[in-house]
Amino acid sequence: MIRNFQKLNSINTALLMVSLLLGQVAWVRADVPVNMLPSGGVTQFKLNAKSDKAHVKVVPVTGQTFNRAIQATTLVRPAKAYELQVLCPIAQPVKKGDVLYATFWMRSLASEDETGDGVSLLLFEKVGPPWNRSIQLPLTANSDWREFNVAFASSDDYAPRKAQLIFRIGYKPQVVEFADIKLVNYGDSKTVEELPGTKISYTGRDANAPWRKEAAKRIAEHRQSPMQLLIRDAHGQPAANVPVTLNVKRLAFDLGTAVKARDLAGDKVNQLKMQAKIKELFNCVVLENDLKWKAYSPENKPLIDIALAWCQANNLPVRGHTMVWPSWRTNPKSLKKQYENDPTGLASAIAQRIDTIGSTFAGQIHEWDVINEPNNHHDFIDLLGVDAMSHWFKLARQADPHAVLYLNETGVPVSGPGAPVYDKLYEYIKQLQNSNAPIGGIGMQGHVGWSMNSPEQLWQIFDRFADLGLPIKITEFDIGVTDEELAADYYRDFYTACFAHPAVNGILIWGIWEKDKGYKPEAAIYRKDWTPKPAALALEKLLSQWHQPITATTDTDGKINIRAFHGAYDIVIPNQTSKPIQTITHTSQSPVIQIELY
């Protein structure tokens, strides 16, 4: 489709030179595509301004159909994303309505984004105010080269060098590369719809994908087992032909969401809707920010106490997030001022922080993220040494003798299986275990972007960490994409893949309501008016399947033999009462459960 660029470029350059001699621009309306970028490929792309926050260079590439790329390194996130852009002005004129087609490849070598992906924004815009844009498209890529094909119409007339193709890079520190960049003008010979665009998806999305049968097999093996009930009448004799209903009270798999303490403590309309939705869908919660060092103070403790009391009243265990987030930028500014050159003082301040937050809420928090995101946030570790991590866990155990203690990491399990973050996380956990730190679980945040691991890749990642003998929890799951059907399908398949792996003990979403997701509203599953997005409908349907009531009738010996999910069940005898007569817990080791009728 796209060929003979050099020849076309020469012809159109000649036409342009003639037109310039005549004092006007010749707008090319060719039936063949016109290359809009100057010769030289990626070498023509430059950083928009000198900056100590980023740099770009051309690097060699092997193993691809292209042999070089423009590598853009963001060192410090600027105040505004547009402050750092890699751009190239067009070499040919374009007319309003012309159909343009951008094709390129992108990958990420390193990223501090919570998804683990490199992040950019593709733009085609006017050079200078008012910066009119014809396209503005978010881009993400992991360590594998990803091809992009983007068709769009020009929003205005532009002479050569009066519009530019841009890759915005003013985001969290990262190293991204762009290669084989082409911009072609089809004029009016094509429509946007006729040109093939990049359709983001993931392997295994198909309804008949082979992994689905394997997942069903694994779920039956690891999440279910035979259950035997023996129903006796009031005289202690087996009760035959008695109908029994078992309602799932709590699945033996954590299903939760992040929530603000004020939303559990308040009685405004949206707060009540949040509370109702939590009780409808979830069996645990995590307080999103209230317990972080930067946010917590004795003044807000009464609000937290009310929220924790609400959770206790509704049988919702609470995760604590987080004791130590070990970087200057994620903590009170006073810490850096006081302790940047005082390791002893910093160590003492951290110890006091762990003791205060841990002991204050001991008995009310069932799990703690002791350390959060050490791969990207390691200022404290750099200053105090890696052994400090083990010490923090031991201090946490002293402060709270019973909570399960986690190391929580970002970029997992969402980065490609070969990403360096996995090696670093594995190394951290081994170091903690070797030093007898009381680590009880691995927190994998699960912030998903446009790069989505297949279910088989997720299993591969979980298999590796299962060897460490610790449970894995997805602690901050969300999907930050604008394709709502894609998000819905991946919600269903991500949950299914996790439920199918025996090392995974739960999934918590990092907030469900659009109004609470101001920085990333596309990741919410309920809109501002609480109408469900497709992802919410997919999740509700899946959870409903896992919580289906079981109905059965005793045989002549008063027995019921069924296969059931592990968890707690309310037993109801419909012909006696609609209220549960007993609550039972079913595990793979459960003996015969005896129930007496009164």
C-alpha positions as CSV (number, residue, x, y, z in Angstrom):
1,M,0.0,0.0,0.0
2,I,2.7,2.4,1.0
3,R,5.6,2.4,-1.5
4,N,7.9,4.5,-3.7
5,F,8.2,7.2,-1.1
6,Q,11.5,8.6,-2.3
7,K,10.2,8.9,-5.9
8,L,6.9,10.5,-4.8
9,N,8.8,12.8,-2.4
10,S,11.0,14.0,-5.3
11,I,8.0,14.6,-7.6
12,N,6.1,16.5,-5.0
13,T,9.1,18.5,-3.9
14,A,9.6,19.6,-7.5
15,L,5.9,20.6,-7.8
16,L,6.2,22.5,-4.6
17,M,9.3,24.4,-5.8
18,V,7.5,25.4,-9.0
19,S,4.5,26.6,-7.1
20,L,6.7,28.6,-4.7
21,L,8.4,30.3,-7.6
22,L,4.9,31.3,-8.7
23,G,4.2,32.6,-5.3
24,Q,1.7,30.0,-4.1
25,V,1.5,26.6,-2.6
26,A,0.3,23.7,-4.8
27,W,-2.0,21.5,-2.8
28,V,-1.4,17.9,-3.9
29,R,-4.6,15.9,-4.6
30,A,-2.9,12.8,-5.8
31,D,-4.6,9.4,-6.3
32,V,-1.4,7.8,-4.9
33,P,-0.1,8.3,-1.3
34,V,2.2,11.2,-0.7
35,N,5.0,10.9,1.9
36,M,4.6,13.9,4.3
37,L,7.8,13.6,6.3
38,P,11.2,14.8,5.2
39,S,13.8,12.2,4.1
40,G,15.9,10.8,6.9
41,G,13.3,8.9,8.8
42,V,13.6,8.9,12.6
43,T,16.7,11.2,12.4
44,Q,14.3,14.1,11.6
45,F,12.5,13.8,14.9
46,K,13.8,16.1,17.6
47,L,13.0,17.1,21.2
48,N,10.8,20.2,21.2
49,A,13.2,22.1,23.5
50,K,16.4,21.8,25.3
51,S,15.7,20.2,28.7
52,D,17.4,18.5,31.6
53,K,14.3,16.5,32.0
54,A,14.6,14.4,28.8
55,H,16.9,13.5,25.9
56,V,16.5,11.8,22.6
57,K,18.9,9.9,20.3
58,V,18.9,7.6,17.3
59,V,19.8,4.0,18.3
60,P,20.4,0.9,16.2
61,V,17.7,-1.9,16.1
62,T,18.3,-5.5,15.2
63,G,15.9,-8.3,14.4
64,Q,13.2,-6.1,12.8
65,T,12.4,-4.9,9.3
66,F,13.8,-1.5,10.4
67,N,17.3,-0.9,11.7
68,R,17.1,2.2,13.8
69,A,14.8,4.0,16.2
70,I,14.5,7.3,18.0
71,Q,15.0,6.6,21.7
72,A,13.3,9.1,24.0
73,T,14.3,9.1,27.7
74,T,12.1,11.0,30.2
75,L,14.2,11.7,33.3
76,V,11.8,13.8,35.3
77,R,8.1,14.3,34.9
78,P,7.4,17.9,33.9
79,A,4.6,20.0,35.3
80,K,2.8,19.8,32.0
81,A,3.0,16.8,29.7
82,Y,3.4,19.0,26.6
83,E,6.7,20.3,27.9
84,L,8.4,17.2,26.5
85,Q,7.6,16.2,22.9
86,V,9.5,14.4,20.1
87,L,8.3,16.0,16.9
88,C,8.9,16.4,13.2
89,P,7.4,19.1,10.9
90,I,5.7,18.0,7.7
91,A,7.6,18.5,4.4
92,Q,4.6,18.6,2.1
93,P,1.4,20.7,2.1
94,V,-1.9,19.3,3.4
95,K,-5.4,20.4,2.8
96,K,-8.3,20.4,5.2
97,G,-10.1,17.1,5.0
98,D,-7.1,15.2,3.5
99,V,-6.9,11.7,4.9
100,L,-3.6,11.1,6.6
101,Y,-2.2,7.7,7.6
102,A,0.4,7.4,10.3
103,T,2.3,4.1,10.7
104,F,5.0,3.4,13.2
105,W,6.4,1.0,15.8
106,M,6.8,1.6,19.5
107,R,8.3,-0.2,22.5
108,S,9.3,0.6,26.1
109,L,12.7,-0.3,27.7
110,A,11.8,1.1,31.1
111,S,8.9,2.8,32.7
112,E,7.7,4.0,36.1
113,D,4.1,4.1,35.0
114,E,1.9,1.9,37.2
115,T,1.0,-0.3,34.2
116,G,4.6,-1.0,33.5
117,D,4.1,0.4,30.0
118,G,5.8,3.2,28.2
119,V,3.3,6.0,27.6
120,S,3.0,8.6,24.8
121,L,0.4,10.7,23.0
122,L,0.3,10.9,19.2
123,L,-0.6,14.3,17.9
124,F,-0.8,16.0,14.5
125,E,-1.2,19.7,15.2
126,K,-0.5,23.2,13.9
127,V,2.9,24.7,14.6
128,G,2.1,27.5,17.0
129,P,-1.0,28.9,18.5
130,P,-3.8,27.9,18.7
131,W,-2.2,24.4,18.2
132,N,-5.2,23.0,16.3
133,R,-5.1,19.2,16.5
134,S,-6.3,16.7,13.9
135,I,-5.5,13.6,16.0
136,Q,-4.8,13.1,19.7
137,L,-4.3,9.4,20.5
138,P,-2.9,7.8,23.7
139,L,-0.2,5.2,23.0
140,T,1.2,2.5,25.3
141,A,3.7,-0.3,24.7
142,N,5.6,-2.8,26.7
143,S,9.0,-4.2,25.9
144,D,7.8,-5.9,22.7
145,W,7.7,-3.8,19.5
146,R,4.0,-2.8,18.8
147,E,2.9,-1.6,15.4
148,F,0.4,1.3,15.2
149,N,-1.6,2.3,12.1
150,V,-3.7,5.4,12.6
151,A,-5.9,7.1,10.0
152,F,-7.3,10.6,10.5
153,A,-8.4,13.7,8.6
154,S,-6.6,17.0,8.6
155,S,-8.5,19.6,10.5
156,D,-7.1,22.5,8.4
157,D,-4.9,23.6,5.5
158,Y,-1.2,23.5,6.3
159,A,1.8,24.6,4.2
160,P,5.1,22.7,4.6
161,R,6.5,23.0,8.2
162,K,3.3,24.5,9.5
163,A,2.1,21.3,11.0
164,Q,3.9,18.6,12.9
165,L,3.7,15.0,13.9
166,I,4.3,14.6,17.6
167,F,5.0,11.9,20.2
168,R,4.4,13.5,23.6
169,I,6.7,12.0,26.3
170,G,6.1,14.3,29.3
171,Y,5.0,11.5,31.7
172,K,6.6,9.5,34.5
173,P,10.3,8.6,34.0
174,Q,10.6,6.1,31.1
175,V,12.6,5.1,28.1
176,V,10.6,4.6,24.9
177,E,11.5,4.0,21.3
178,F,9.7,4.9,18.0
179,A,10.7,3.4,14.7
180,D,9.8,3.1,11.0
181,I,7.7,6.3,11.3
182,K,5.7,7.2,8.2
183,L,3.0,9.8,7.5
184,V,1.2,9.4,4.2
185,N,-1.4,11.7,2.6
186,Y,-4.1,10.0,0.6
187,G,-5.9,13.3,-0.1
188,D,-9.5,12.5,-1.0
189,S,-8.7,9.1,-2.6
190,K,-9.4,7.2,0.6
191,T,-11.6,7.6,3.6
192,V,-10.5,7.2,7.2
193,E,-12.7,4.1,7.4
194,E,-11.1,2.5,4.4
195,L,-7.6,2.4,6.0
196,P,-6.8,-0.4,8.4
197,G,-6.4,0.9,12.0
198,T,-4.7,-0.7,14.9
199,K,-7.2,-2.7,16.8
200,I,-5.9,-3.3,20.4
201,S,-6.8,-6.7,21.8
202,Y,-5.1,-9.6,23.6
203,T,-4.4,-13.2,22.9
204,G,-7.1,-15.4,24.2
205,R,-10.0,-13.0,23.9
206,D,-11.8,-15.3,21.5
207,A,-14.8,-17.1,23.0
208,N,-13.4,-20.4,21.9
209,A,-9.8,-19.8,23.0
210,P,-8.3,-23.0,24.3
211,W,-7.3,-21.5,27.7
212,R,-11.0,-21.3,28.7
213,K,-11.3,-25.1,29.0
214,E,-8.1,-25.3,31.0
215,A,-9.3,-22.5,33.3
216,A,-12.6,-24.3,33.9
217,K,-10.7,-27.5,34.8
218,R,-8.3,-25.6,37.1
219,I,-11.2,-23.8,38.9
220,A,-13.0,-27.1,39.5
221,E,-9.8,-28.6,40.8
222,H,-8.6,-25.7,43.0
223,R,-11.7,-23.7,44.0
224,Q,-14.2,-26.5,44.4
225,S,-14.4,-29.9,46.2
226,P,-17.1,-32.4,47.2
227,M,-19.4,-31.3,50.0
228,Q,-21.4,-33.8,52.0
229,L,-24.3,-32.7,54.3
230,L,-26.1,-34.9,56.8
231,I,-29.5,-33.5,57.8
232,R,-31.0,-34.8,61.0
233,D,-34.5,-34.1,62.3
234,A,-35.4,-32.9,65.8
235,H,-35.0,-36.5,67.1
236,G,-31.6,-36.9,65.7
237,Q,-32.7,-39.2,62.9
238,P,-31.7,-38.7,59.2
239,A,-34.3,-36.5,57.5
240,A,-35.2,-37.8,54.1
241,N,-36.6,-35.7,51.2
242,V,-35.8,-32.3,52.8
243,P,-35.1,-29.5,50.3
244,V,-32.1,-27.5,51.2
245,T,-30.7,-24.2,49.8
246,L,-27.1,-23.1,50.3
247,N,-26.5,-19.4,49.7
248,V,-22.9,-18.3,49.3
249,K,-22.1,-15.9,52.2
250,R,-18.4,-15.5,51.4
251,L,-16.4,-17.1,48.7
252,A,-12.9,-18.3,49.8
253,F,-11.4,-15.7,47.5
254,D,-11.0,-12.0,48.3
255,L,-13.1,-9.8,46.1
256,G,-12.8,-6.1,47.0
257,T,-12.3,-2.5,46.1
258,A,-10.5,0.6,47.2
259,V,-12.6,3.1,49.0
260,K,-12.2,6.4,50.8
261,A,-13.0,6.3,54.5
262,R,-15.4,9.2,54.1
263,D,-17.5,7.2,51.7
264,L,-18.0,4.5,54.4
265,A,-18.5,7.0,57.2
266,G,-21.0,9.3,55.4
267,D,-24.7,9.3,54.6
268,K,-24.9,11.4,51.5
269,V,-26.6,9.9,48.4
270,N,-23.4,8.9,46.6
271,Q,-21.8,7.6,49.8
272,L,-24.9,5.4,50.4
273,K,-24.7,4.1,46.9
274,M,-21.1,3.3,47.3
275,Q,-21.8,1.4,50.5
276,A,-24.6,-0.5,48.8
277,K,-22.5,-1.5,45.9
278,I,-19.7,-2.7,48.1
279,K,-22.1,-4.9,50.1
280,E,-23.6,-6.2,46.8
281,L,-20.3,-7.2,45.1
282,F,-17.4,-7.4,47.5
283,N,-16.2,-9.3,50.6
284,C,-13.3,-7.0,51.6
285,V,-12.0,-3.4,51.1
286,V,-8.8,-1.4,51.2
287,L,-8.7,2.2,52.4
288,E,-7.3,4.0,49.3
289,N,-5.3,6.8,50.8
290,D,-6.4,7.3,54.4
291,L,-3.6,5.3,56.0
292,K,-0.7,6.5,53.9
293,W,2.0,8.5,55.7
294,K,1.3,11.6,53.7
295,A,-2.5,11.5,54.5
296,Y,-2.8,10.1,57.9
297,S,-3.0,12.2,61.0
298,P,-4.6,11.9,64.5
299,E,-7.2,14.4,63.3
300,N,-8.6,12.1,60.7
301,K,-8.6,9.0,62.9
302,P,-12.2,9.4,64.0
303,L,-13.4,9.3,60.4
304,I,-11.3,6.1,59.8
305,D,-12.7,4.6,63.0
306,I,-16.2,5.1,61.7
307,A,-15.3,3.5,58.4
308,L,-13.6,0.5,60.1
309,A,-16.7,0.0,62.3
310,W,-18.9,0.0,59.3
311,C,-16.7,-2.7,57.7
312,Q,-16.7,-4.8,60.8
313,A,-20.5,-4.5,61.1
314,N,-20.8,-5.7,57.5
315,N,-18.2,-8.5,57.8
316,L,-15.7,-6.8,55.4
317,P,-12.1,-7.4,56.3
318,V,-9.9,-4.3,55.6
319,R,-6.5,-4.1,54.0
320,G,-4.1,-1.5,55.2
321,H,-2.2,0.6,52.6
322,T,0.6,1.4,53.1
323,M,3.1,1.5,56.0
324,V,6.2,2.5,54.0
325,W,6.3,3.9,50.5
326,P,10.0,4.4,50.4
327,S,10.6,7.5,48.3
328,W,10.8,11.2,49.2
329,R,8.1,12.3,46.7
330,T,5.4,10.0,48.1
331,N,5.8,11.2,51.7
332,P,5.5,14.4,53.7
333,K,7.9,17.0,52.4
334,S,9.3,17.5,55.8
335,L,10.9,14.1,55.7
336,K,13.3,15.0,52.9
337,K,14.1,18.3,54.6
338,Q,14.9,16.7,57.9
339,Y,16.5,13.4,56.9
340,E,18.0,13.4,53.4
341,N,21.4,13.6,55.0
342,D,20.5,11.8,58.2
343,P,20.1,8.1,57.7
344,T,19.8,7.5,61.5
345,G,17.1,10.0,61.8
346,L,15.2,8.6,58.8
347,A,15.4,5.1,60.2
348,S,14.0,6.3,63.5
349,A,11.2,8.2,61.8
350,I,10.2,5.1,59.8
351,A,10.2,2.9,62.8
352,Q,8.0,5.3,64.7
353,R,5.7,5.5,61.6
354,I,5.3,1.7,61.5
355,D,4.7,1.4,65.2
356,T,2.2,4.1,65.3
357,I,0.0,3.1,62.3
358,G,0.4,-0.6,63.0
359,S,-0.4,-0.6,66.7
360,T,-3.2,2.0,66.4
361,F,-5.2,-0.2,64.1
362,A,-4.1,-3.6,65.3
363,G,-7.0,-6.1,65.3
364,Q,-8.9,-4.0,62.7
365,I,-6.6,-4.4,59.7
366,H,-6.3,-8.0,58.4
367,E,-3.5,-7.4,55.9
368,W,-0.9,-4.6,55.6
369,D,1.1,-3.5,52.6
370,V,4.3,-3.0,54.6
371,I,6.3,-1.8,51.6
372,N,4.8,-0.3,48.5
373,E,6.5,-0.1,45.0
374,P,10.2,-0.5,46.0
375,N,11.2,-1.0,42.4
376,N,10.4,2.6,41.5
377,H,10.4,4.2,44.9
378,H,13.7,3.3,46.6
379,D,15.2,6.5,48.1
380,F,14.9,5.2,51.6
381,I,16.4,1.8,50.6
382,D,19.3,3.5,48.8
383,L,20.0,5.5,52.0
384,L,19.5,2.8,54.6
385,G,20.4,-0.4,52.6
386,V,18.3,-3.3,51.4
387,D,18.4,-4.9,54.9
388,A,16.1,-2.1,56.1
389,M,13.2,-3.8,54.2
390,S,13.5,-6.8,56.5
391,H,13.6,-4.6,59.5
392,W,10.5,-2.8,58.5
393,F,8.6,-6.1,58.2
394,K,9.8,-7.2,61.7
395,L,8.7,-3.8,63.1
396,A,5.3,-4.3,61.5
397,R,4.9,-7.7,63.1
398,Q,5.7,-6.2,66.5
399,A,3.1,-3.4,66.0
400,D,0.4,-5.8,64.8
401,P,1.0,-9.5,65.7
402,H,-1.8,-10.9,63.6
403,A,-2.1,-9.0,60.3
404,V,-0.8,-10.7,57.1
405,L,2.2,-8.7,55.9
406,Y,2.6,-8.0,52.1
407,L,5.2,-6.4,49.8
408,N,3.1,-4.6,47.2
409,E,4.6,-3.9,43.7
410,T,3.5,-2.0,40.7
411,G,3.9,-3.0,37.0
412,V,3.0,-6.6,37.9
413,P,1.4,-8.8,36.6
414,V,0.8,-6.4,33.8
415,S,4.2,-6.0,32.3
416,G,5.3,-8.6,29.7
417,P,6.6,-11.8,31.4
418,G,10.2,-10.9,30.6
419,A,10.2,-7.4,32.1
420,P,12.9,-6.6,34.6
421,V,10.4,-5.7,37.3
422,Y,9.7,-9.4,37.9
423,D,13.4,-10.2,38.6
424,K,13.6,-7.3,41.0
425,L,10.4,-8.3,42.8
426,Y,11.5,-11.9,43.1
427,E,14.9,-10.8,44.4
428,Y,13.3,-8.6,47.0
429,I,11.1,-11.4,48.3
430,K,13.9,-13.9,48.4
431,Q,16.0,-11.4,50.4
432,L,13.1,-10.9,52.9
433,Q,12.6,-14.7,53.2
434,N,16.4,-15.3,53.7
435,S,16.5,-12.7,56.5
436,N,13.5,-14.3,58.2
437,A,11.2,-11.3,57.6
438,P,7.6,-12.2,58.4
439,I,6.3,-11.6,54.9
440,G,3.0,-13.3,54.3
441,G,2.0,-12.4,50.8
442,I,2.9,-10.9,47.5
443,G,0.9,-7.9,46.3
444,M,0.7,-7.4,42.6
445,Q,-1.1,-4.2,41.8
446,G,-2.5,-4.9,38.4
447,H,-3.0,-1.5,36.8
448,V,-3.7,-2.6,33.2
449,G,-3.2,-0.3,30.1
450,W,-3.4,-1.1,26.5
451,S,-0.8,-3.8,26.7
452,M,-2.6,-6.8,28.1
453,N,-1.0,-10.1,29.1
454,S,-2.9,-13.2,27.9
455,P,-4.3,-15.6,30.5
456,E,-1.5,-18.0,29.7
457,Q,1.1,-15.3,30.3
458,L,-0.6,-14.5,33.6
459,W,-0.3,-18.1,34.6
460,Q,3.3,-18.1,33.6
461,I,4.0,-15.1,35.9
462,F,2.0,-16.6,38.8
463,D,3.8,-19.9,38.4
464,R,7.1,-18.3,38.9
465,F,6.1,-16.5,42.1
466,A,4.2,-19.4,43.5
467,D,7.5,-21.2,43.9
468,L,8.2,-18.7,46.7
469,G,5.4,-20.3,48.7
470,L,3.5,-17.1,49.4
471,P,-0.1,-16.2,48.3
472,I,-0.4,-13.7,45.5
473,K,-3.1,-10.9,45.7
474,I,-4.0,-8.5,43.0
475,T,-4.3,-5.4,45.1
476,E,-5.1,-2.4,42.8
477,F,-6.7,-3.8,39.7
478,D,-8.1,-1.4,37.0
479,I,-8.1,-1.1,33.3
480,G,-7.2,2.3,31.9
481,V,-8.4,2.1,28.3
482,T,-11.2,3.9,26.5
483,D,-12.4,0.9,24.6
484,E,-15.2,-0.2,26.9
485,E,-15.9,-3.5,25.3
486,L,-12.2,-4.4,25.5
487,A,-12.1,-3.5,29.2
488,A,-15.2,-5.6,29.8
489,D,-13.8,-8.7,28.1
490,Y,-10.5,-8.3,30.0
491,Y,-12.2,-7.9,33.3
492,R,-14.0,-11.2,32.7
493,D,-10.8,-13.0,31.5
494,F,-8.4,-11.5,34.0
495,Y,-10.6,-12.5,36.9
496,T,-11.2,-15.9,35.5
497,A,-7.4,-16.5,34.9
498,C,-6.6,-15.4,38.5
499,F,-9.4,-17.5,40.0
500,A,-8.0,-20.5,38.1
501,H,-4.6,-20.2,39.6
502,P,-4.2,-21.7,43.1
503,A,-1.5,-19.2,44.2
504,V,-3.9,-16.2,43.8
505,N,-6.0,-15.5,46.8
506,G,-8.0,-12.4,45.7
507,I,-8.5,-9.4,43.6
508,L,-9.2,-5.8,44.7
509,I,-10.1,-3.1,42.3
510,W,-8.5,0.4,42.7
511,G,-11.8,2.2,42.9
512,I,-15.1,1.6,41.0
513,W,-16.8,5.0,40.6
514,E,-15.9,7.5,37.9
515,K,-16.1,10.5,40.1
516,D,-13.5,9.0,42.4
517,K,-11.1,8.3,39.5
518,G,-10.4,11.8,38.5
519,Y,-6.9,11.1,37.2
520,K,-8.1,8.1,35.2
521,P,-11.9,8.1,34.7
522,E,-11.8,5.6,31.9
523,A,-10.7,3.0,34.5
524,A,-13.9,3.3,36.6
525,I,-16.5,0.6,36.0
526,Y,-19.5,2.8,37.1
527,R,-20.2,6.2,35.6
528,K,-20.7,9.4,37.6
529,D,-24.5,8.7,37.8
530,W,-23.7,5.1,38.9
531,T,-24.9,3.5,35.6
532,P,-22.7,0.5,34.9
533,K,-20.1,0.4,32.1
534,P,-19.7,-2.8,30.2
535,A,-16.9,-3.8,32.5
536,A,-19.2,-3.6,35.5
537,L,-21.8,-5.7,33.8
538,A,-19.2,-8.3,32.9
539,L,-17.9,-8.4,36.5
540,E,-21.4,-8.6,38.0
541,K,-22.3,-11.5,35.7
542,L,-19.1,-13.4,36.5
543,L,-19.4,-12.9,40.3
544,S,-23.1,-13.9,40.0
545,Q,-22.0,-17.2,38.5
546,W,-19.5,-17.8,41.3
547,H,-22.2,-17.0,43.9
548,Q,-25.1,-19.1,42.5
549,P,-27.2,-20.6,45.3
550,I,-27.2,-24.4,45.4
551,T,-30.4,-26.3,45.8
552,A,-30.6,-30.0,46.6
553,T,-32.8,-32.5,48.4
554,T,-31.7,-35.1,51.0
555,D,-31.7,-38.7,50.0
556,T,-33.3,-41.5,52.1
557,D,-30.3,-41.4,54.4
558,G,-30.7,-37.7,55.0
559,K,-27.6,-36.9,52.9
560,I,-26.7,-34.4,50.2
561,N,-23.6,-34.9,48.1
562,I,-22.7,-32.0,45.9
563,R,-19.6,-30.2,44.5
564,A,-19.3,-26.6,45.8
565,F,-16.9,-23.6,45.8
566,H,-14.9,-23.2,48.9
567,G,-16.3,-20.6,51.3
568,A,-19.0,-19.9,53.8
569,Y,-22.6,-20.8,53.2
570,D,-25.9,-20.0,54.8
571,I,-28.1,-23.1,55.0
572,V,-31.8,-22.5,54.4
573,I,-34.6,-25.1,54.7
574,P,-37.3,-23.5,52.5
575,N,-40.2,-25.4,53.9
576,Q,-39.3,-24.3,57.5
577,T,-38.0,-20.8,57.3
578,S,-36.5,-18.3,54.9
579,K,-33.8,-17.4,57.4
580,P,-30.6,-19.3,57.6
581,I,-30.6,-22.0,60.3
582,Q,-26.8,-22.4,60.2
583,T,-23.7,-21.0,58.6
584,I,-21.1,-23.5,57.4
585,T,-17.6,-23.3,56.0
586,H,-16.6,-25.5,53.2
587,T,-12.9,-26.3,52.4
588,S,-11.1,-29.1,50.5
589,Q,-10.6,-30.7,53.9
590,S,-14.2,-30.4,55.2
591,P,-15.6,-33.5,56.9
592,V,-19.3,-34.5,56.7
593,I,-21.3,-31.4,57.8
594,Q,-24.1,-32.3,60.1
595,I,-27.2,-30.1,60.4
596,E,-30.0,-30.6,62.9
597,L,-33.5,-29.4,62.3
598,Y,-35.5,-27.9,65.1
